[in-house]
Amino acid sequence: MVRNSLRPDEILELLAGAPAEIGAATTGLAPAETEAAPRAGQWSLVWVLAHLRACADVWGGAMTAIAEGEQGTIRARNPLTWVERTDYRALPFDISLRAYEEQRQDLLPQLRRLAPAGWERTVLVTGAGRPLQRSILFYGRWLAGHERSHRRQITATAAAVRGSRPGG
């Protein structure tokens, strides 16, 4: 579901700022703190970041494919399924954050080069119900909006983990 009507410049700003915001929110946390869930049933910081990386793989990958001239159809992938095929949840937070930053550094130049009409370029997405026409703008809004909510989750989780320190 697209949660917003962000413009391309807003998408670029949100996508560009995500790695630094996540890094700032988690500065000074020990590895054990990034691996700990704040409460039973909640995701640790490692798991939230693994999820963000999987979403960036899937939706960022779709944007890249469309921007690079993919025409016709692409197959839908679900980030919740995709993350299971990766080692993202097993990686230390700092290593995963660096990989996320690099992933973003690869995506942003492709998006910044797009002319306004390029954001409207579409493909047909199959494999998840009825085929749907999706654009770079659709995926950009989806990724940036989705990350925005998880960035708040990361900030809250980091604060909760810090608050559970002895004397915290």
Secondary structure, DSSP 8 states (H G I E B T S, - for coil): -------HHHHHHHHHHHHHHHHHHHTT--HHHHHS-SSTTS--HHHHHHHHHHHIIIIIHHHHHHHTT--SEEE---HHHHGGGSSGGGS-HHHHHHHHHHHHHHHHHHHHT--GGGGG-EEEEESSSS-EEEEHHHHHHHHHHHHHHHHHHHHHHHHHHHHTSTT-
